[in-house]
Amino acid sequence: MIYLDNAATTLRKPPAVARAMGEALRRGGGAGRGGHEAAMWAADTLFACRQEAAALFGVDNPERVTFTANATHALGIAIGSAARTPGRVLVSGYEHNAVMRPLEALKEKGFTVEILSAPLFEPEITLHRFEEALGDGGGVSFVVCTHVSNVFGFILPAERIARLCHAAGVAFVLDAAQSAGCLPIDAAALPGVYIAMPGHKGLYGPQGTGLLISPANALPEPLLRGGTGSRSADAAMPDFLPDRLEAGTHNLPGVAGLLEGLRYLRRRGVDSVLRHERALTESLLRTLSRRPRLRVYHADHLFCQTGVLAFTVEGMDAECIAEQLAQKGVAVRAGLHCAPAAHRTAQTFPGGAVRVSFSAFNTPRDVDAFLRALEGLL
Protein backbone atom coordinates (compact mmCIF):
# COMPACT_ATOMS: atom_id res chain seq x y z
CA MET A 1 0.00 0.00 0.00
CA ILE A 2 1.13 3.55 -0.81
CA TYR A 3 0.26 5.35 2.41
CA LEU A 4 -0.38 9.08 2.04
CA ASP A 5 -2.69 9.67 5.01
CA ASN A 6 -0.10 10.70 7.57
CA ALA A 7 -2.08 13.73 8.76
CA ALA A 8 -4.54 11.21 10.23
CA THR A 9 -1.86 8.96 11.70
CA THR A 10 1.61 7.99 10.60
CA LEU A 11 1.55 4.32 9.64
CA ARG A 12 5.26 3.69 9.27
CA LYS A 13 7.20 4.20 12.52
CA PRO A 14 10.87 3.85 13.43
CA PRO A 15 11.49 0.13 14.13
CA ALA A 16 12.50 0.95 17.72
CA VAL A 17 8.90 2.00 18.48
CA ALA A 18 7.46 -1.50 18.16
CA ARG A 19 10.43 -3.02 19.98
CA ALA A 20 9.99 -0.67 22.91
CA MET A 21 6.28 -1.42 23.13
CA GLY A 22 7.00 -5.14 23.27
CA GLU A 23 9.60 -4.63 25.98
CA ALA A 24 7.11 -2.60 28.04
CA LEU A 25 4.59 -5.43 27.86
CA ARG A 26 7.24 -7.84 29.12
CA ARG A 27 8.86 -5.68 31.79
CA GLY A 28 6.56 -2.86 32.86
CA GLY A 29 4.40 -2.69 35.97
CA GLY A 30 2.31 0.15 37.36
CA ALA A 31 4.30 3.36 37.58
CA GLY A 32 3.86 4.94 41.00
CA ARG A 33 2.16 1.81 42.28
CA GLY A 34 5.06 0.08 43.99
CA GLY A 35 8.77 0.00 44.71
CA HIS A 36 9.50 -3.28 42.95
CA GLU A 37 11.53 -3.63 39.77
CA ALA A 38 8.61 -3.69 37.33
CA ALA A 39 7.02 -0.57 38.80
CA MET A 40 10.31 1.30 38.91
CA TRP A 41 11.10 0.36 35.30
CA ALA A 42 7.74 1.80 34.31
CA ALA A 43 8.34 5.00 36.29
CA ASP A 44 11.77 5.43 34.70
CA THR A 45 10.29 4.98 31.21
CA LEU A 46 7.61 7.60 31.83
CA PHE A 47 10.12 10.09 33.16
CA ALA A 48 12.51 9.46 30.26
CA CYS A 49 9.68 10.22 27.83
CA ARG A 50 8.84 13.45 29.67
CA GLN A 51 12.51 14.43 29.50
CA GLU A 52 12.72 13.70 25.78
CA ALA A 53 9.59 15.72 25.06
CA ALA A 54 10.82 18.58 27.24
CA ALA A 55 14.11 18.67 25.35
CA LEU A 56 12.38 18.63 21.96
CA PHE A 57 9.87 21.37 22.82
CA GLY A 58 11.97 23.66 25.01
CA VAL A 59 10.21 22.92 28.30
CA ASP A 60 12.22 23.84 31.38
CA ASN A 61 10.58 21.28 33.69
CA PRO A 62 9.66 17.78 32.44
CA GLU A 63 6.82 17.66 34.98
CA ARG A 64 4.96 20.20 32.82
CA VAL A 65 4.68 17.43 30.19
CA THR A 66 1.63 15.26 30.89
CA PHE A 67 0.48 12.15 29.05
CA THR A 68 -2.93 12.03 27.41
CA ALA A 69 -4.79 9.54 25.24
CA ASN A 70 -4.54 11.76 22.15
CA ALA A 71 -4.62 15.42 21.10
CA THR A 72 -8.39 15.60 21.62
CA HIS A 73 -7.91 14.60 25.26
CA ALA A 74 -5.14 17.16 25.68
CA LEU A 75 -7.26 19.89 24.08
CA GLY A 76 -10.16 19.04 26.36
CA ILE A 77 -7.96 19.60 29.41
CA ALA A 78 -6.48 22.80 27.99
CA ILE A 79 -9.82 24.33 26.97
CA GLY A 80 -11.40 23.40 30.29
CA SER A 81 -8.48 24.98 32.12
CA ALA A 82 -8.52 28.17 30.04
CA ALA A 83 -12.28 28.61 30.37
CA ARG A 84 -12.15 30.26 33.80
CA THR A 85 -14.51 33.18 33.19
CA PRO A 86 -17.34 33.33 30.59
CA GLY A 87 -16.62 35.70 27.75
CA ARG A 88 -15.52 35.77 24.13
CA VAL A 89 -13.48 32.86 22.78
CA LEU A 90 -11.49 33.65 19.64
CA VAL A 91 -10.61 30.88 17.19
CA SER A 92 -9.21 30.70 13.68
CA GLY A 93 -11.28 29.64 10.70
CA TYR A 94 -9.36 26.35 10.44
CA GLU A 95 -10.16 24.58 13.70
CA HIS A 96 -10.80 20.85 14.07
CA ASN A 97 -13.86 19.45 15.83
CA ALA A 98 -11.52 18.54 18.70
CA VAL A 99 -11.65 22.28 19.39
CA MET A 100 -15.05 23.31 18.06
CA ARG A 101 -17.15 20.72 19.89
CA PRO A 102 -15.80 21.53 23.37
CA LEU A 103 -16.34 25.20 22.57
CA GLU A 104 -19.90 24.49 21.48
CA ALA A 105 -20.54 22.95 24.90
CA LEU A 106 -19.15 26.07 26.60
CA LYS A 107 -21.89 28.19 25.04
CA GLU A 108 -24.26 26.74 27.65
CA LYS A 109 -22.05 28.35 30.31
CA GLY A 110 -22.19 31.84 28.81
CA PHE A 111 -19.21 31.76 26.47
CA THR A 112 -19.47 33.09 22.92
CA VAL A 113 -17.30 31.77 20.09
CA GLU A 114 -15.96 34.10 17.39
CA ILE A 115 -14.48 32.46 14.29
CA LEU A 116 -11.90 34.79 12.75
CA SER A 117 -11.87 33.53 9.19
CA ALA A 118 -9.10 34.58 6.85
CA PRO A 119 -8.10 33.45 3.34
CA LEU A 120 -5.95 30.38 2.88
CA PHE A 121 -2.19 30.92 3.05
CA GLU A 122 -2.54 34.52 4.23
CA PRO A 123 -0.85 34.52 7.65
CA GLU A 124 -0.64 38.31 7.87
CA ILE A 125 -4.39 38.69 7.40
CA THR A 126 -4.97 35.98 9.99
CA LEU A 127 -2.72 37.80 12.46
CA HIS A 128 -4.49 41.11 11.79
CA ARG A 129 -7.90 39.55 12.50
CA PHE A 130 -6.72 38.34 15.92
CA GLU A 131 -5.04 41.66 16.65
CA GLU A 132 -8.27 43.52 15.90
CA ALA A 133 -10.42 41.14 17.93
CA LEU A 134 -8.13 41.31 20.96
CA GLY A 135 -8.09 45.08 20.88
CA ASP A 136 -11.72 45.92 20.15
CA GLY A 137 -13.01 46.36 23.68
CA GLY A 138 -11.91 43.35 25.68
CA GLY A 139 -14.08 40.64 27.11
CA VAL A 140 -11.90 37.92 25.61
CA SER A 141 -11.82 34.88 27.86
CA PHE A 142 -9.24 32.89 25.91
CA VAL A 143 -7.96 32.10 22.42
CA VAL A 144 -7.59 28.78 20.61
CA CYS A 145 -5.65 28.43 17.38
CA THR A 146 -4.46 25.50 15.34
CA HIS A 147 -0.81 25.71 14.38
CA VAL A 148 -1.35 23.97 11.04
CA SER A 149 -4.61 23.25 9.23
CA ASN A 150 -5.14 19.50 9.12
CA VAL A 151 -6.88 19.88 5.74
CA PHE A 152 -4.67 22.28 3.82
CA GLY A 153 -1.31 22.31 5.62
CA PHE A 154 -1.62 26.07 6.11
CA ILE A 155 0.80 27.26 8.82
CA LEU A 156 -0.97 29.88 10.89
CA PRO A 157 1.05 32.61 12.70
CA ALA A 158 0.42 30.93 16.04
CA GLU A 159 3.57 32.17 17.76
CA ARG A 160 2.75 35.79 16.97
CA ILE A 161 -0.87 35.32 18.05
CA ALA A 162 0.44 33.85 21.30
CA ARG A 163 2.55 36.96 21.89
CA LEU A 164 -0.51 39.16 21.35
CA CYS A 165 -2.42 37.10 23.90
CA HIS A 166 0.42 37.25 26.41
CA ALA A 167 0.56 41.04 26.11
CA ALA A 168 -3.22 41.23 26.62
CA GLY A 169 -3.19 38.82 29.57
CA VAL A 170 -5.38 36.32 27.69
CA ALA A 171 -4.96 32.55 27.94
CA PHE A 172 -3.93 30.78 24.73
CA VAL A 173 -4.42 27.16 23.65
CA LEU A 174 -2.30 25.89 20.76
CA ASP A 175 -3.51 22.86 18.80
CA ALA A 176 -0.22 21.36 17.61
CA ALA A 177 -1.79 18.18 16.19
CA GLN A 178 -0.35 18.82 12.73
CA SER A 179 2.78 20.76 13.65
CA ALA A 180 4.44 18.72 16.39
CA GLY A 181 7.28 16.85 14.73
CA CYS A 182 7.47 18.89 11.51
CA LEU A 183 7.68 22.47 12.82
CA PRO A 184 9.92 23.75 15.62
CA ILE A 185 7.92 24.46 18.78
CA ASP A 186 9.66 26.27 21.62
CA ALA A 187 7.57 26.38 24.79
CA ALA A 188 10.05 28.83 26.31
CA ALA A 189 9.03 31.36 23.65
CA LEU A 190 5.32 30.72 24.30
CA PRO A 191 4.72 31.84 27.89
CA GLY A 192 1.27 31.12 29.27
CA VAL A 193 0.39 28.74 26.43
CA TYR A 194 -1.17 25.28 26.62
CA ILE A 195 0.28 23.12 23.83
CA ALA A 196 -1.69 19.99 22.89
CA MET A 197 -0.46 17.30 20.51
CA PRO A 198 -0.95 13.63 19.57
CA GLY A 199 1.76 11.03 19.80
CA HIS A 200 0.62 9.04 16.78
CA LYS A 201 1.17 11.61 14.02
CA GLY A 202 4.35 13.63 13.59
CA LEU A 203 5.92 12.28 16.78
CA TYR A 204 5.91 8.74 15.28
CA GLY A 205 4.52 7.14 18.42
CA PRO A 206 1.62 4.66 18.64
CA GLN A 207 -2.07 5.47 18.66
CA GLY A 208 -3.55 6.10 22.08
CA THR A 209 -0.82 8.56 23.07
CA GLY A 210 -0.70 12.33 23.35
CA LEU A 211 0.98 15.14 25.25
CA LEU A 212 -0.12 18.33 26.93
CA ILE A 213 2.48 20.96 27.81
CA SER A 214 1.05 23.26 30.46
CA PRO A 215 2.25 26.80 31.17
CA ALA A 216 4.77 27.30 33.94
CA ASN A 217 3.10 27.64 37.35
CA ALA A 218 -0.31 26.70 35.92
CA LEU A 219 -2.70 24.45 37.82
CA PRO A 220 -4.83 22.92 35.02
CA GLU A 221 -8.31 21.55 35.61
CA PRO A 222 -8.41 17.73 35.38
CA LEU A 223 -10.66 16.14 32.79
CA LEU A 224 -10.47 12.78 34.58
CA ARG A 225 -10.24 12.17 38.30
CA GLY A 226 -9.10 9.08 40.16
CA GLY A 227 -6.07 7.30 41.55
CA THR A 228 -2.60 8.64 40.87
CA GLY A 229 -0.42 6.61 43.22
CA SER A 230 0.37 9.81 45.11
CA ARG A 231 -1.33 11.45 48.11
CA SER A 232 -3.79 8.57 48.29
CA ALA A 233 -5.25 9.80 51.59
CA ASP A 234 -6.48 13.03 49.98
CA ALA A 235 -10.02 13.15 48.59
CA ALA A 236 -9.12 15.77 45.97
CA MET A 237 -6.78 15.42 43.01
CA PRO A 238 -3.15 16.41 43.68
CA ASP A 239 -2.37 20.09 43.23
CA PHE A 240 0.82 19.47 41.26
CA LEU A 241 1.81 18.19 37.82
CA PRO A 242 1.92 15.70 36.29
CA ASP A 243 -0.17 13.76 38.84
CA ARG A 244 -3.07 16.22 38.70
CA LEU A 245 -3.82 15.29 35.08
CA GLU A 246 -2.84 11.60 35.01
CA ALA A 247 -5.52 9.67 36.88
CA GLY A 248 -5.46 5.90 36.46
CA THR A 249 -2.86 3.50 35.13
CA HIS A 250 -0.68 4.86 32.34
CA ASN A 251 -0.54 3.50 28.80
CA LEU A 252 2.99 2.28 29.42
CA PRO A 253 3.49 0.43 26.09
CA GLY A 254 2.26 3.54 24.29
CA VAL A 255 4.56 5.85 26.24
CA ALA A 256 7.51 3.51 25.66
CA GLY A 257 6.82 3.62 21.93
CA LEU A 258 6.36 7.39 21.99
CA LEU A 259 9.72 7.74 23.72
CA GLU A 260 11.42 6.06 20.75
CA GLY A 261 9.48 8.23 18.29
CA LEU A 262 10.72 11.34 20.10
CA ARG A 263 14.27 10.01 20.11
CA TYR A 264 14.06 9.42 16.37
CA LEU A 265 12.93 13.01 15.81
CA ARG A 266 15.69 14.43 17.98
CA ARG A 267 18.29 12.45 16.03
CA ARG A 268 16.93 13.29 12.60
CA GLY A 269 15.86 16.85 13.33
CA VAL A 270 12.47 18.46 12.89
CA ASP A 271 13.80 20.79 10.19
CA SER A 272 15.02 17.79 8.18
CA VAL A 273 11.56 16.22 8.31
CA LEU A 274 9.92 19.44 7.11
CA ARG A 275 12.37 19.82 4.21
CA HIS A 276 11.73 16.23 3.15
CA GLU A 277 7.94 16.58 3.27
CA ARG A 278 8.00 19.91 1.43
CA ALA A 279 10.19 18.46 -1.32
CA LEU A 280 7.63 15.71 -1.92
CA THR A 281 4.81 18.26 -1.84
CA GLU A 282 6.54 20.44 -4.42
CA SER A 283 7.12 17.43 -6.67
CA LEU A 284 3.45 16.47 -6.50
CA LEU A 285 2.30 20.05 -6.98
CA ARG A 286 4.28 20.48 -10.21
CA THR A 287 2.20 17.77 -11.85
CA LEU A 288 -1.19 18.38 -10.25
CA SER A 289 -1.15 22.10 -11.01
CA ARG A 290 -1.04 21.31 -14.74
CA ARG A 291 -4.29 19.33 -14.67
CA PRO A 292 -7.13 21.50 -16.01
CA ARG A 293 -9.94 19.91 -13.96
CA LEU A 294 -8.05 20.01 -10.67
CA ARG A 295 -8.08 22.80 -8.14
CA VAL A 296 -5.06 22.43 -5.87
CA TYR A 297 -4.94 24.35 -2.60
CA HIS A 298 -1.38 25.53 -2.13
CA ALA A 299 0.70 28.50 -1.11
CA ASP A 300 2.65 30.42 -3.72
CA HIS A 301 5.70 29.76 -1.57
CA LEU A 302 5.69 26.80 0.77
CA PHE A 303 7.05 28.80 3.72
CA CYS A 304 3.48 28.80 5.10
CA GLN A 305 2.59 25.21 4.13
CA THR A 306 3.69 21.82 5.43
CA GLY A 307 3.72 18.44 3.65
CA VAL A 308 -0.04 18.42 3.14
CA LEU A 309 -1.75 19.05 -0.19
CA ALA A 310 -5.51 19.13 -0.77
CA PHE A 311 -7.32 19.23 -4.09
CA THR A 312 -10.74 18.90 -5.69
CA VAL A 313 -11.69 17.63 -9.12
CA GLU A 314 -14.39 19.33 -11.11
CA GLY A 315 -17.44 17.10 -11.46
CA MET A 316 -16.11 14.38 -9.13
CA ASP A 317 -16.96 13.61 -5.51
CA ALA A 318 -13.91 13.78 -3.24
CA GLU A 319 -14.80 10.67 -1.26
CA CYS A 320 -15.39 8.68 -4.45
CA ILE A 321 -11.91 9.64 -5.63
CA ALA A 322 -10.39 8.44 -2.36
CA GLU A 323 -12.33 5.18 -2.53
CA GLN A 324 -11.15 4.48 -6.07
CA LEU A 325 -7.57 5.30 -5.12
CA ALA A 326 -7.85 2.87 -2.21
CA GLN A 327 -8.89 0.17 -4.64
CA LYS A 328 -5.64 0.86 -6.49
CA GLY A 329 -3.62 0.53 -3.28
CA VAL A 330 -3.19 4.25 -2.52
CA ALA A 331 -4.37 5.57 0.85
CA VAL A 332 -5.47 9.20 1.09
CA ARG A 333 -8.27 10.90 2.99
CA ALA A 334 -11.22 12.81 1.59
CA GLY A 335 -14.31 14.60 2.84
CA LEU A 336 -14.46 17.13 5.67
CA HIS A 337 -11.56 15.69 7.74
CA CYS A 338 -13.43 16.45 11.02
CA ALA A 339 -12.84 20.14 10.25
CA PRO A 340 -15.96 21.64 8.67
CA ALA A 341 -14.88 25.14 9.77
CA ALA A 342 -11.77 24.87 7.57
CA HIS A 343 -13.84 23.79 4.58
CA ARG A 344 -16.28 26.65 5.09
CA THR A 345 -13.37 29.07 5.24
CA ALA A 346 -11.79 27.66 2.07
CA GLN A 347 -15.19 27.27 0.37
CA THR A 348 -14.93 23.51 -0.10
CA PHE A 349 -17.96 22.81 2.11
CA PRO A 350 -19.99 20.56 1.98
CA GLY A 351 -18.21 18.26 -0.47
CA GLY A 352 -14.77 18.53 1.08
CA ALA A 353 -11.49 17.77 -0.62
CA VAL A 354 -8.97 15.02 -1.24
CA ARG A 355 -5.94 15.29 1.02
CA VAL A 356 -2.45 13.90 0.44
CA SER A 357 -0.18 14.05 3.49
CA PHE A 358 3.45 12.96 3.70
CA SER A 359 5.72 11.73 6.48
CA ALA A 360 9.44 11.31 6.95
CA PHE A 361 9.16 7.80 5.51
CA ASN A 362 7.51 8.62 2.17
CA THR A 363 9.62 8.64 -0.99
CA PRO A 364 9.47 10.09 -4.52
CA ARG A 365 8.30 6.64 -5.66
CA ASP A 366 5.19 7.11 -3.56
CA VAL A 367 4.48 10.37 -5.40
CA ASP A 368 4.88 8.62 -8.76
CA ALA A 369 2.60 5.76 -7.71
CA PHE A 370 -0.08 8.21 -6.56
CA LEU A 371 0.06 10.14 -9.83
CA ARG A 372 -0.26 6.93 -11.87
CA ALA A 373 -3.29 5.86 -9.84
CA LEU A 374 -4.91 9.27 -10.12
CA GLU A 375 -4.29 9.46 -13.86
CA GLY A 376 -6.49 6.43 -14.34
CA LEU A 377 -9.41 8.21 -12.69
CA LEU A 378 -9.35 11.54 -14.57
LUMTORRO-742707 format. One line per 4 residues: number of its first residue (from 1); their letters; for each residue z, x, y of C-alpha. Coordinates in steps of 0.1 Angstrom, whole numbers, plus 5000, padded with zeros to 4 digits. Layout:
# residues N
NUM	A	Z:X:Y ~ ...
//
This chain:
# residues 378
1	MIYL	5000:5000:5000 ~ 4992:5011:5036 ~ 5024:5003:5053 ~ 5020:4996:5091
5	DNAA	5050:4973:5097 ~ 5076:4999:5107 ~ 5088:4979:5137 ~ 5102:4955:5112
9	TTLR	5117:4981:5090 ~ 5106:5016:5080 ~ 5096:5015:5043 ~ 5093:5053:5037
13	KPPA	5125:5072:5042 ~ 5134:5109:5039 ~ 5141:5115:5001 ~ 5177:5125:5009
17	VARA	5185:5089:5020 ~ 5182:5075:4985 ~ 5200:5104:4970 ~ 5229:5100:4993
21	MGEA	5231:5063:4986 ~ 5233:5070:4949 ~ 5260:5096:4954 ~ 5280:5071:4974
25	LRRG	5279:5046:4946 ~ 5291:5072:4922 ~ 5318:5089:4943 ~ 5329:5066:4971
29	GGAG	5360:5044:4973 ~ 5374:5023:5002 ~ 5376:5043:5034 ~ 5410:5039:5049
33	RGGH	5423:5022:5018 ~ 5440:5051:5001 ~ 5447:5088:5000 ~ 5430:5095:4967
37	EAAM	5398:5115:4964 ~ 5373:5086:4963 ~ 5388:5070:4994 ~ 5389:5103:5013
41	WAAD	5353:5111:5004 ~ 5343:5077:5018 ~ 5363:5083:5050 ~ 5347:5118:5054
45	TLFA	5312:5103:5050 ~ 5318:5076:5076 ~ 5332:5101:5101 ~ 5303:5125:5095
49	CRQE	5278:5097:5102 ~ 5297:5088:5135 ~ 5295:5125:5144 ~ 5258:5127:5137
53	AAAL	5251:5096:5157 ~ 5272:5108:5186 ~ 5254:5141:5187 ~ 5220:5124:5186
57	FGVD	5228:5099:5214 ~ 5250:5120:5237 ~ 5283:5102:5229 ~ 5314:5122:5238
61	NPER	5337:5106:5213 ~ 5324:5097:5178 ~ 5350:5068:5177 ~ 5328:5050:5202
65	VTFT	5302:5047:5174 ~ 5309:5016:5153 ~ 5291:5005:5122 ~ 5274:4971:5120
69	ANAT	5252:4952:5095 ~ 5221:4955:5118 ~ 5211:4954:5154 ~ 5216:4916:5156
73	HALG	5253:4921:5146 ~ 5257:4949:5172 ~ 5241:4927:5199 ~ 5264:4898:5190
77	IAIG	5294:4920:5196 ~ 5280:4935:5228 ~ 5270:4902:5243 ~ 5303:4886:5234
81	SAAR	5321:4915:5250 ~ 5300:4915:5282 ~ 5304:4877:5286 ~ 5338:4878:5303
85	TPGR	5332:4855:5332 ~ 5306:4827:5333 ~ 5278:4834:5357 ~ 5241:4845:5358
89	VLVS	5228:4865:5329 ~ 5196:4885:5336 ~ 5172:4894:5309 ~ 5137:4908:5307
93	GYEH	5107:4887:5296 ~ 5104:4906:5264 ~ 5137:4898:5246 ~ 5141:4892:5209
97	NAVM	5158:4861:5194 ~ 5187:4885:5185 ~ 5194:4883:5223 ~ 5181:4850:5233
101	RPLE	5199:4828:5207 ~ 5234:4842:5215 ~ 5226:4837:5252 ~ 5215:4801:5245
105	ALKE	5249:4795:5229 ~ 5266:4809:5261 ~ 5250:4781:5282 ~ 5276:4757:5267
109	KGFT	5303:4780:5283 ~ 5288:4778:5318 ~ 5265:4808:5318 ~ 5229:4805:5331
113	VEIL	5201:4827:5318 ~ 5174:4840:5341 ~ 5143:4855:5325 ~ 5127:4881:5348
117	SAPL	5092:4881:5335 ~ 5068:4909:5346 ~ 5033:4919:5335 ~ 5029:4940:5304
121	FEPE	5030:4978:5309 ~ 5042:4975:5345 ~ 5076:4992:5345 ~ 5079:4994:5383
125	ITLH	5074:4956:5387 ~ 5100:4950:5360 ~ 5125:4973:5378 ~ 5118:4955:5411
129	RFEE	5125:4921:5395 ~ 5159:4933:5383 ~ 5167:4950:5417 ~ 5159:4917:5435
133	ALGD	5179:4896:5411 ~ 5210:4919:5413 ~ 5209:4919:5451 ~ 5202:4883:5459
137	GGGV	5237:4870:5464 ~ 5257:4881:5434 ~ 5271:4859:5406 ~ 5256:4881:5379
141	SFVV	5279:4882:5349 ~ 5259:4908:5329 ~ 5224:4920:5321 ~ 5206:4924:5288
145	CTHV	5174:4943:5284 ~ 5153:4955:5255 ~ 5144:4992:5257 ~ 5110:4986:5240
149	SNVF	5092:4954:5232 ~ 5091:4949:5195 ~ 5057:4931:5199 ~ 5038:4953:5223
153	GFIL	5056:4987:5223 ~ 5061:4984:5261 ~ 5088:5008:5273 ~ 5109:4990:5299
157	PAER	5127:5010:5326 ~ 5160:5004:5309 ~ 5178:5036:5322 ~ 5170:5028:5358
161	IARL	5181:4991:5353 ~ 5213:5004:5338 ~ 5219:5025:5370 ~ 5214:4995:5392
165	CHAA	5239:4976:5371 ~ 5264:5004:5373 ~ 5261:5006:5410 ~ 5266:4968:5412
169	GVAF	5296:4968:5388 ~ 5277:4946:5363 ~ 5279:4950:5325 ~ 5247:4961:5308
173	VLDA	5237:4956:5272 ~ 5208:4977:5259 ~ 5188:4965:5229 ~ 5176:4998:5214
177	AQSA	5162:4982:5182 ~ 5127:4996:5188 ~ 5136:5028:5208 ~ 5164:5044:5187
181	GCLP	5147:5073:5169 ~ 5115:5075:5189 ~ 5128:5077:5225 ~ 5156:5099:5238
185	IDAA	5188:5079:5245 ~ 5216:5097:5263 ~ 5248:5076:5264 ~ 5263:5100:5288
189	ALPG	5236:5090:5314 ~ 5243:5053:5307 ~ 5279:5047:5318 ~ 5293:5013:5311
193	VYIA	5264:5004:5287 ~ 5266:4988:5253 ~ 5238:5003:5231 ~ 5229:4983:5200
197	MPGH	5205:4995:5173 ~ 5196:4990:5136 ~ 5198:5018:5110 ~ 5168:5006:5090
201	KGLY	5140:5012:5116 ~ 5136:5044:5136 ~ 5168:5059:5123 ~ 5153:5059:5087
205	GPQG	5184:5045:5071 ~ 5186:5016:5047 ~ 5187:4979:5055 ~ 5221:4964:5061
209	TGLL	5231:4992:5086 ~ 5234:4993:5123 ~ 5252:5010:5151 ~ 5269:4999:5183
213	ISPA	5278:5025:5210 ~ 5305:5011:5233 ~ 5312:5023:5268 ~ 5339:5048:5273
217	NALP	5373:5031:5276 ~ 5359:4997:5267 ~ 5378:4973:5244 ~ 5350:4952:5229
221	EPLL	5356:4917:5216 ~ 5354:4916:5177 ~ 5328:4893:5161 ~ 5346:4895:5128
225	RGGT	5383:4898:5122 ~ 5402:4909:5091 ~ 5415:4939:5073 ~ 5409:4974:5086
229	GSRS	5432:4996:5066 ~ 5451:5004:5098 ~ 5481:4987:5114 ~ 5483:4962:5086
233	ADAA	5516:4948:5098 ~ 5500:4935:5130 ~ 5486:4900:5132 ~ 5460:4909:5158
237	MPDF	5430:4932:5154 ~ 5437:4968:5164 ~ 5432:4976:5201 ~ 5413:5008:5195
241	LPDR	5378:5018:5182 ~ 5363:5019:5157 ~ 5388:4998:5138 ~ 5387:4969:5162
245	LEAG	5351:4962:5153 ~ 5350:4972:5116 ~ 5369:4945:5097 ~ 5365:4945:5059
249	THNL	5351:4971:5035 ~ 5323:4993:5049 ~ 5288:4995:5035 ~ 5294:5030:5023
253	PGVA	5261:5035:5004 ~ 5243:5023:5035 ~ 5262:5046:5058 ~ 5257:5075:5035
257	GLLE	5219:5068:5036 ~ 5220:5064:5074 ~ 5237:5097:5077 ~ 5207:5114:5061
261	GLRY	5183:5095:5082 ~ 5201:5107:5113 ~ 5201:5143:5100 ~ 5164:5141:5094
265	LRRR	5158:5129:5130 ~ 5180:5157:5144 ~ 5160:5183:5125 ~ 5126:5169:5133
269	GVDS	5133:5159:5169 ~ 5129:5125:5185 ~ 5102:5138:5208 ~ 5082:5150:5178
273	VLRH	5083:5116:5162 ~ 5071:5099:5194 ~ 5042:5124:5198 ~ 5031:5117:5162
277	ERAL	5033:5079:5166 ~ 5014:5080:5199 ~ 4987:5102:5185 ~ 4981:5076:5157
281	TESL	4982:5048:5183 ~ 4956:5065:5204 ~ 4933:5071:5174 ~ 4935:5035:5165
285	LRTL	4930:5023:5200 ~ 4898:5043:5205 ~ 4882:5022:5178 ~ 4898:4988:5184
289	SRRP	4890:4988:5221 ~ 4853:4990:5213 ~ 4853:4957:5193 ~ 4840:4929:5215
293	RLRV	4860:4901:5199 ~ 4893:4920:5200 ~ 4919:4919:5228 ~ 4941:4949:5224
297	YHAD	4974:4951:5244 ~ 4979:4986:5255 ~ 4989:5007:5285 ~ 4963:5027:5304
301	HLFC	4984:5057:5298 ~ 5008:5057:5268 ~ 5037:5070:5288 ~ 5051:5035:5288
305	QTGV	5041:5026:5252 ~ 5054:5037:5218 ~ 5037:5037:5184 ~ 5031:5000:5184
309	LAFT	4998:4983:5191 ~ 4992:4945:5191 ~ 4959:4927:5192 ~ 4943:4893:5189
313	VEGM	4909:4883:5176 ~ 4889:4856:5193 ~ 4885:4826:5171 ~ 4909:4839:5144
317	DAEC	4945:4830:5136 ~ 4968:4861:5138 ~ 4987:4852:5107 ~ 4956:4846:5087
321	IAEQ	4944:4881:5096 ~ 4976:4896:5084 ~ 4975:4877:5052 ~ 4939:4889:5045
325	LAQK	4949:4924:5053 ~ 4978:4921:5029 ~ 4954:4911:5002 ~ 4935:4944:5009
329	GVAV	4967:4964:5005 ~ 4975:4968:5042 ~ 5008:4956:5056 ~ 5011:4945:5092
333	RAGL	5030:4917:5109 ~ 5016:4888:5128 ~ 5028:4857:5146 ~ 5057:4855:5171
337	HCAP	5077:4884:5157 ~ 5110:4866:5164 ~ 5102:4872:5201 ~ 5087:4840:5216
341	AAHR	5098:4851:5251 ~ 5076:4882:5249 ~ 5046:4862:5238 ~ 5051:4837:5266
345	TAQT	5052:4866:5291 ~ 5021:4882:5277 ~ 5004:4848:5273 ~ 4999:4851:5235
349	FPGG	5021:4820:5228 ~ 5020:4800:5206 ~ 4995:4818:5183 ~ 5011:4852:5185
353	AVRV	4994:4885:5178 ~ 4988:4910:5150 ~ 5010:4941:5153 ~ 5004:4976:5139
357	SFSA	5035:4998:5140 ~ 5037:5034:5130 ~ 5065:5057:5117 ~ 5069:5094:5113
361	FNTP	5055:5092:5078 ~ 5022:5075:5086 ~ 4990:5096:5086 ~ 4955:5095:5101
365	RDVD	4943:5083:5066 ~ 4964:5052:5071 ~ 4946:5045:5104 ~ 4912:5049:5086
369	AFLR	4923:5026:5058 ~ 4934:4999:5082 ~ 4902:5001:5101 ~ 4881:4997:5069
373	ALEG	4902:4967:5059 ~ 4899:4951:5093 ~ 4861:4957:5095 ~ 4857:4935:5064
377	LL	4873:4906:5082 ~ 4854:4906:5115
//
